[in-house]
Amino acid sequence: MALTSCAASTALNAQWVNPQAGNRMPVKSVMVMGINRDATARRIYEDSMVGQLATRGVKAVQSYKSLPDDGPAEQKAIQAALTGVGADAVLISRTISVTNQVRVSPGFIAGYPWGYGFGGFYGYYQGFWSAAYAIPPTVYTYQNVLVDTRLFDAKEYVLLWSGSSTTVPTTSMQQTLQEFAKTISDSLARDKAI
């Protein structure tokens, strides 16, 4: 979740549901994991996702309550945390890439392009003074954050659901991650994964 502070727009690019999930879905108890070097972003994401899942009747718990913030946890520690909270699934989100895009609006000038006579030196000179309205060019820079989210069975680590999403953060990190969590939880519910 390398989502930065900058209304966010999150779109699901693709999703997949395991056709052999059988009775593993819908899941009722989930540990939410945000894989991120930024502990604050991780906590905001996990809190937001737990809140979204709770509104859908899913018992969810944040991984930061039982796993370290300072790096990857050992498999035994993850399994112990999953068992300790009674989770039957784990939902993991991680940032795949962050790209910066630039868009340039060319601006606008209203009025005659040339002055009296429309030609030569004097027309060109007068054209500067005759422009009635001018908007300078504008440069917009924004980020696209590609995030991969996966739902795994907690006992056999079978992949149950996978989704790829793009977020364009335009507000605070908190609002961006709340919208992201809502988009993912909506998709999980539509796909009957939760």
Backbone bond lengths (Angstrom), bond angles and torsions (degrees), N, CA, C in turn:
res aa  C-N    CA-C-N  psi(-1)  N-CA   C-N-CA  omega(-1)  CA-C   N-CA-C  phi
1 M - - - 1.420 - - 1.516 110.17 -
2 A 1.259 118.59 69.57 1.451 120.59 178.37 1.513 109.91 -84.25
3 L 1.301 116.59 37.49 1.442 120.86 -179.62 1.515 108.65 -77.27
4 T 1.313 115.24 129.96 1.448 119.09 -175.85 1.519 110.89 -107.05
5 S 1.315 115.29 166.93 1.457 119.74 176.63 1.517 109.20 -68.86
6 C 1.024 123.59 122.87 1.462 125.11 171.33 1.498 107.19 -147.64
7 A 6.841 151.75 -78.27 1.440 123.12 20.76 1.510 111.99 -43.10
8 A 1.250 118.60 121.11 1.456 127.77 177.74 1.506 109.48 -74.69
9 S 1.290 115.83 158.58 1.448 121.02 177.51 1.519 107.84 -129.18
10 T 1.329 116.23 118.22 1.459 121.14 178.73 1.515 108.93 -117.04
11 A 1.314 116.48 131.43 1.463 121.61 177.53 1.518 109.01 -129.28
12 L 1.315 115.59 136.33 1.459 120.84 175.88 1.523 107.35 -81.83
13 N 1.320 117.20 120.92 1.462 121.86 -178.45 1.518 111.50 -81.87
14 A 1.321 116.14 -40.84 1.464 121.56 -177.92 1.516 108.43 -160.07
15 Q 1.310 115.50 153.85 1.458 120.15 175.72 1.521 108.42 -148.63
16 W 1.329 114.53 157.21 1.457 121.27 -178.70 1.515 108.21 -142.29
17 V 1.321 115.43 138.74 1.457 121.81 176.13 1.523 107.08 -118.68
18 N 1.321 116.74 130.83 1.460 121.34 179.96 1.527 109.18 -66.17
19 P 1.341 117.49 115.70 1.461 119.55 -179.27 1.532 112.54 -68.40
20 Q 1.328 117.19 -14.05 1.461 121.35 -179.67 1.532 111.71 -105.36
21 A 1.332 116.17 20.75 1.466 119.76 -178.99 1.520 111.73 -66.12
22 G 1.318 116.53 -29.04 1.464 120.56 177.60 1.513 112.46 57.29
23 N 1.332 115.34 -132.85 1.465 119.84 -176.18 1.532 113.02 -82.97
24 R 1.318 117.97 7.71 1.473 120.74 176.91 1.535 111.44 -72.35
25 M 1.342 115.96 -18.87 1.464 120.53 179.65 1.518 109.13 -123.42
26 P 1.303 117.82 149.56 1.456 127.58 0.09 1.525 111.50 -74.63
27 V 1.322 114.82 146.78 1.463 119.64 178.52 1.522 108.96 -80.96
28 K 1.318 115.94 148.79 1.470 121.64 -177.47 1.521 112.96 -112.50
29 S 1.335 116.64 -19.69 1.459 121.15 -176.89 1.528 108.62 -138.92
30 V 1.333 116.76 124.31 1.464 121.36 -172.10 1.529 111.09 -133.55
31 M 1.333 115.48 138.85 1.462 120.24 166.21 1.522 106.19 -98.66
32 V 1.326 116.46 128.45 1.460 122.40 -178.87 1.523 108.88 -98.47
33 M 1.345 115.67 127.43 1.463 121.32 179.86 1.526 109.63 -124.26
34 G 1.314 115.68 124.58 1.456 121.18 171.60 1.514 107.46 -106.22
35 I 1.316 116.76 117.20 1.465 119.95 -179.19 1.526 107.39 -90.49
36 N 1.326 115.28 109.77 1.454 120.52 -174.73 1.521 109.80 -159.74
37 R 1.308 116.15 143.67 1.468 120.04 176.58 1.531 111.27 -76.53
38 D 1.326 116.80 -19.05 1.465 122.03 179.08 1.525 108.44 -90.73
39 A 1.330 116.63 106.03 1.469 121.62 -176.08 1.528 111.91 -61.70
40 T 1.319 117.51 -34.07 1.469 120.14 179.47 1.520 110.76 -66.91
41 A 1.329 117.40 -46.51 1.470 120.84 178.24 1.525 110.26 -61.28
42 R 1.322 116.31 -40.76 1.466 120.41 178.78 1.525 110.41 -59.45
43 R 1.313 116.69 -47.69 1.472 120.99 -177.47 1.528 111.54 -66.32
44 I 1.324 116.91 -41.80 1.469 119.61 178.84 1.524 109.91 -62.87
45 Y 1.342 117.01 -45.51 1.467 120.27 178.14 1.525 110.97 -59.59
46 E 1.327 117.06 -51.30 1.465 120.20 -176.54 1.529 111.28 -61.90
47 D 1.323 117.54 -41.39 1.468 120.62 177.09 1.531 110.91 -62.11
48 S 1.336 116.77 -44.23 1.468 121.23 -179.68 1.519 111.43 -63.29
49 M 1.335 116.67 -44.82 1.466 120.22 -178.46 1.522 110.89 -67.87
50 V 1.322 117.94 -41.47 1.470 121.01 177.72 1.526 109.55 -59.57
51 G 1.328 117.02 -41.75 1.462 120.89 177.60 1.519 112.50 -62.50
52 Q 1.329 116.93 -43.29 1.472 120.84 178.72 1.526 111.38 -64.54
53 L 1.323 116.99 -42.86 1.467 120.57 -179.86 1.524 110.69 -66.25
54 A 1.330 116.89 -37.98 1.469 120.85 179.83 1.526 111.32 -61.75
55 T 1.342 117.34 -36.23 1.469 119.84 178.95 1.522 111.71 -66.74
56 R 1.313 117.06 -16.12 1.467 122.02 179.10 1.528 111.98 -103.80
57 G 1.328 115.96 10.64 1.457 120.35 176.35 1.513 115.25 81.76
58 V 1.328 116.87 14.86 1.463 120.93 179.36 1.525 108.33 -96.37
59 K 1.330 116.26 130.12 1.464 120.99 174.52 1.527 106.48 -76.68
60 A 1.322 115.69 117.59 1.462 119.61 -176.85 1.519 109.82 -132.10
61 V 1.326 115.10 149.83 1.459 121.15 -179.90 1.530 108.62 -138.95
62 Q 1.321 115.86 146.30 1.453 122.38 178.96 1.527 110.07 -78.14
63 S 1.330 116.26 138.86 1.466 119.89 178.55 1.523 111.77 -71.66
64 Y 1.337 117.90 -25.95 1.467 118.92 -177.50 1.520 112.37 -64.35
65 K 1.327 117.05 -15.77 1.462 119.58 178.43 1.526 112.26 -74.70
66 S 1.337 116.67 -18.15 1.462 118.41 -178.03 1.528 114.17 -134.18
67 L 1.327 118.16 -5.93 1.466 121.10 179.44 1.525 109.44 -122.55
68 P 1.329 117.73 151.13 1.468 120.98 -174.00 1.526 113.38 -68.62
69 D 1.333 114.51 155.91 1.465 121.77 176.37 1.526 112.24 -90.34
70 D 1.316 117.54 -13.81 1.454 120.93 -167.82 1.522 115.26 -99.18
71 G 1.304 118.98 22.53 1.456 120.12 177.77 1.509 111.50 147.61
72 P 1.317 115.78 -177.15 1.460 119.38 -177.22 1.530 112.00 -69.11
73 A 1.318 114.61 144.73 1.471 120.70 177.75 1.526 109.28 -93.40
74 E 1.304 115.75 152.19 1.465 121.47 176.06 1.529 109.43 -68.28
75 Q 1.329 116.67 152.39 1.461 121.43 -179.76 1.529 111.41 -57.81
76 K 1.323 116.94 -39.68 1.470 120.00 179.78 1.528 111.06 -63.43
77 A 1.328 116.67 -39.09 1.466 120.50 179.26 1.526 111.03 -66.54
78 I 1.338 116.36 -39.81 1.467 120.16 178.08 1.521 110.07 -64.86
79 Q 1.334 116.45 -46.46 1.471 119.70 179.90 1.529 110.93 -62.77
80 A 1.319 117.38 -40.10 1.469 120.40 178.29 1.529 110.67 -64.11
81 A 1.333 117.05 -39.66 1.469 120.72 178.44 1.524 110.54 -65.23
82 L 1.335 117.22 -43.33 1.470 121.02 178.90 1.521 111.00 -62.17
83 T 1.324 116.12 -44.39 1.466 120.84 178.97 1.524 110.24 -65.96
84 G 1.325 116.23 -41.88 1.462 121.29 -178.07 1.518 113.84 -60.54
85 V 1.329 117.37 -34.51 1.472 120.22 -179.83 1.524 112.10 -96.92
86 G 1.335 116.58 -3.60 1.463 120.33 178.64 1.517 114.10 71.82
87 A 1.327 117.44 29.44 1.464 121.14 -179.59 1.519 111.01 -76.89
88 D 1.338 115.72 136.47 1.461 118.60 174.47 1.531 110.99 -97.90
89 A 1.346 117.20 -2.70 1.464 120.93 177.52 1.523 109.42 -152.85
90 V 1.331 114.68 162.50 1.460 121.02 175.51 1.530 107.40 -130.18
91 L 1.334 115.91 131.22 1.459 122.75 178.88 1.522 107.25 -108.15
92 I 1.330 115.98 117.95 1.464 121.36 -175.55 1.526 109.49 -117.94
93 S 1.328 116.23 130.60 1.469 121.58 174.58 1.513 108.80 -123.60
94 R 1.338 115.58 137.27 1.460 119.60 177.30 1.520 109.94 -146.14
95 T 1.304 115.07 148.04 1.457 121.34 179.40 1.519 109.34 -76.81
96 I 1.328 115.42 129.82 1.466 121.26 177.62 1.528 109.95 -92.65
97 S 1.336 116.48 -45.84 1.461 119.41 179.46 1.524 110.72 -157.41
98 V 1.322 114.36 156.18 1.459 122.23 173.25 1.523 106.10 -128.43
99 T 1.331 116.25 120.33 1.455 120.32 178.96 1.521 109.32 -118.90
100 N 1.315 115.20 142.11 1.464 121.07 175.75 1.517 108.40 -99.77
101 Q 1.320 116.21 133.10 1.454 120.58 178.28 1.517 109.05 -121.28
102 V 1.315 115.05 147.08 1.455 121.46 -179.77 1.524 108.14 -120.46
103 R 1.325 115.40 133.48 1.463 121.23 175.94 1.521 106.93 -125.72
104 V 1.325 116.61 132.82 1.452 121.30 -179.05 1.522 109.02 -114.82
105 S 1.317 115.54 126.20 1.459 122.06 172.66 1.523 106.09 -94.80
106 P 1.329 119.06 123.85 1.461 120.14 -169.98 1.525 116.01 -69.81
107 G 1.302 118.63 -12.20 1.458 119.91 -177.75 1.525 110.23 90.37
108 F 1.334 115.79 -175.67 1.459 119.69 -173.31 1.523 109.11 -158.57
109 I 1.334 115.95 140.48 1.460 120.96 173.12 1.518 107.66 -129.60
110 A 1.323 116.16 125.39 1.465 121.32 176.34 1.518 108.34 -107.58
111 G 1.292 116.37 139.61 1.462 121.35 -178.30 1.513 108.55 127.17
112 Y 1.290 117.07 176.56 1.453 120.46 -178.83 1.522 110.07 -71.49
113 P 1.330 116.40 135.76 1.462 118.31 179.21 1.522 112.15 -69.90
114 W 1.327 116.91 -23.59 1.459 120.54 -179.94 1.512 108.57 -129.36
115 G 1.274 115.67 158.97 1.466 120.05 178.66 1.519 111.41 -80.90
116 Y 1.302 115.19 -158.70 1.465 121.47 -178.53 1.512 110.20 -57.17
117 G 1.284 115.09 131.47 1.449 119.84 178.09 1.514 113.38 90.51
118 F 1.319 119.55 -15.43 1.461 125.87 176.43 1.519 114.38 50.96
119 G 1.244 120.08 31.02 1.457 118.05 178.60 1.511 111.49 -165.08
120 G 1.298 114.23 165.51 1.443 120.59 175.62 1.519 113.61 66.58
121 F 1.314 112.81 -171.12 1.461 119.95 -176.68 1.521 112.22 -61.91
122 Y 1.322 117.34 -48.51 1.455 119.98 -173.72 1.531 111.05 -66.53
123 G 1.322 117.97 -39.60 1.470 121.15 177.99 1.525 111.35 -63.67
124 Y 1.327 115.18 -40.93 1.462 119.94 178.90 1.525 110.21 -65.26
125 Y 1.333 115.46 -43.91 1.466 121.27 179.58 1.526 110.79 -62.52
126 Q 1.293 118.39 -45.29 1.457 122.10 -179.71 1.530 111.99 -69.30
127 G 1.334 117.23 -27.38 1.468 121.34 179.83 1.517 112.53 -59.50
128 F 1.323 116.10 -33.72 1.463 119.10 178.07 1.515 110.91 -62.75
129 W 1.308 116.55 -41.78 1.465 121.68 -175.88 1.520 112.31 -81.48
130 S 1.312 118.25 -18.50 1.464 119.72 -175.17 1.525 113.72 -91.02
131 A 1.315 118.51 -8.15 1.474 119.67 179.51 1.520 108.93 -63.09
132 A 1.319 115.71 123.30 1.458 120.31 -175.97 1.524 112.09 -82.09
133 Y 1.321 117.10 -29.39 1.457 119.41 -172.02 1.520 108.66 -156.37
134 A 1.303 117.44 133.82 1.462 120.21 179.92 1.526 110.27 -139.05
135 I 1.325 116.03 135.87 1.466 122.96 173.50 1.523 106.29 -118.39
136 P 1.314 117.78 121.41 1.466 119.15 -178.56 1.533 111.32 -70.51
137 P 1.313 116.70 159.07 1.466 119.43 175.61 1.533 110.38 -59.75
138 T 1.326 116.24 148.59 1.459 122.24 -179.44 1.522 108.95 -125.53
139 V 1.318 116.05 137.86 1.459 121.60 178.00 1.525 108.45 -111.83
140 Y 1.332 116.35 125.11 1.463 122.63 177.61 1.522 108.30 -110.99
141 T 1.314 116.49 131.47 1.457 121.42 175.15 1.520 108.12 -119.85
142 Y 1.319 116.72 131.50 1.459 120.44 178.58 1.520 109.90 -144.85
143 Q 1.333 114.49 162.84 1.461 121.08 -178.39 1.519 110.68 -106.05
144 N 1.311 115.22 148.06 1.455 122.96 166.75 1.520 106.27 -115.86
145 V 1.328 116.65 122.44 1.455 121.38 -179.58 1.523 107.77 -110.86
146 L 1.330 116.36 116.48 1.462 122.40 178.77 1.524 108.31 -94.45
147 V 1.342 116.19 122.18 1.463 121.72 -177.00 1.522 109.39 -123.31
148 D 1.322 116.07 136.27 1.460 123.34 176.07 1.525 107.81 -105.48
149 T 1.331 116.84 128.66 1.462 121.85 179.98 1.520 108.47 -124.97
150 R 1.324 115.85 133.70 1.469 120.41 -178.67 1.517 110.70 -135.60
151 L 1.324 114.81 143.32 1.461 122.71 176.87 1.525 107.53 -112.72
152 F 1.330 115.87 119.89 1.463 121.93 -178.95 1.520 110.35 -114.53
153 D 1.322 116.05 147.18 1.459 121.78 168.57 1.527 106.83 -66.65
154 A 1.322 117.44 137.14 1.469 120.90 -174.67 1.521 113.68 -80.82
155 K 1.313 117.99 -16.16 1.470 119.41 -177.70 1.525 112.53 -92.86
156 E 1.324 116.54 -47.06 1.467 120.35 -176.59 1.529 112.62 -109.19
157 Y 1.324 117.52 0.38 1.465 124.11 -179.28 1.527 112.95 57.70
158 V 1.321 116.87 34.26 1.463 122.15 176.71 1.527 108.24 -78.99
159 L 1.326 116.33 133.22 1.458 120.51 177.04 1.526 108.99 -71.82
160 L 1.335 116.37 122.51 1.460 121.47 -178.13 1.526 112.18 -101.09
161 W 1.318 116.62 -37.70 1.468 121.87 -175.80 1.517 108.30 -150.88
162 S 1.330 115.92 145.21 1.457 120.63 178.00 1.523 108.78 -142.16
163 G 1.318 116.30 140.27 1.459 120.65 177.98 1.514 111.56 -144.13
164 S 1.319 114.84 144.13 1.458 121.71 176.28 1.525 107.29 -116.38
165 S 1.325 116.76 131.20 1.462 120.06 -177.13 1.520 110.80 -135.11
166 T 1.331 114.51 155.91 1.455 121.37 174.74 1.518 108.31 -121.16
167 T 1.313 115.53 130.85 1.460 121.72 177.65 1.522 108.86 -119.89
168 V 1.331 115.58 135.81 1.454 121.93 172.87 1.526 106.31 -110.97
169 P 1.343 117.62 98.09 1.462 119.67 -177.35 1.523 111.60 -71.27
170 T 1.336 115.41 128.21 1.464 119.66 178.38 1.524 111.79 -132.45
171 T 1.328 117.63 -2.09 1.461 120.95 177.67 1.519 108.54 -126.70
172 S 1.302 116.67 -154.30 1.458 120.52 -179.45 1.528 110.51 -70.30
173 M 1.323 115.27 160.14 1.459 120.24 177.39 1.524 110.04 -58.36
174 Q 1.322 116.72 -41.61 1.470 121.80 -178.75 1.527 110.80 -58.33
175 Q 1.337 117.61 -50.51 1.464 121.11 -179.12 1.524 111.58 -66.53
176 T 1.319 116.82 -39.31 1.460 121.02 179.17 1.520 110.53 -61.11
177 L 1.329 116.95 -46.79 1.461 120.36 -178.54 1.525 111.84 -71.41
178 Q 1.325 118.33 -30.37 1.465 120.32 175.54 1.525 110.49 -66.31
179 E 1.338 116.69 -42.79 1.465 119.35 177.68 1.527 110.71 -65.39
180 F 1.329 116.43 -40.90 1.462 120.30 177.66 1.527 110.27 -58.81
181 A 1.332 117.24 -47.68 1.468 121.67 -179.56 1.524 111.05 -61.13
182 K 1.320 117.39 -39.56 1.467 120.62 179.05 1.525 110.81 -65.35
183 T 1.320 117.32 -43.91 1.469 121.22 179.68 1.526 110.63 -60.52
184 I 1.325 117.36 -45.64 1.468 120.98 -179.33 1.525 110.72 -67.33
185 S 1.328 118.27 -45.00 1.469 119.94 -179.03 1.529 111.09 -65.91
186 D 1.333 117.90 -35.78 1.471 120.70 175.42 1.526 110.54 -60.53
187 S 1.319 116.36 -43.55 1.465 120.62 -179.97 1.527 111.59 -67.15
188 L 1.329 116.58 -42.15 1.472 120.00 177.29 1.528 110.58 -59.76
189 A 1.325 116.77 -40.27 1.469 120.72 179.61 1.531 110.85 -68.32
190 R 1.338 117.11 -43.82 1.475 120.39 178.42 1.522 111.22 -59.29
191 D 1.330 115.82 -37.93 1.468 120.75 -178.47 1.523 112.85 -85.20
192 K 1.330 116.10 5.01 1.470 122.78 178.85 1.528 112.70 58.21
193 A 1.346 115.06 32.28 1.460 120.05 175.63 1.522 110.40 -83.88
194 I 1.348 115.84 -24.88 1.471 120.77 176.44 1.521 108.93 -125.22
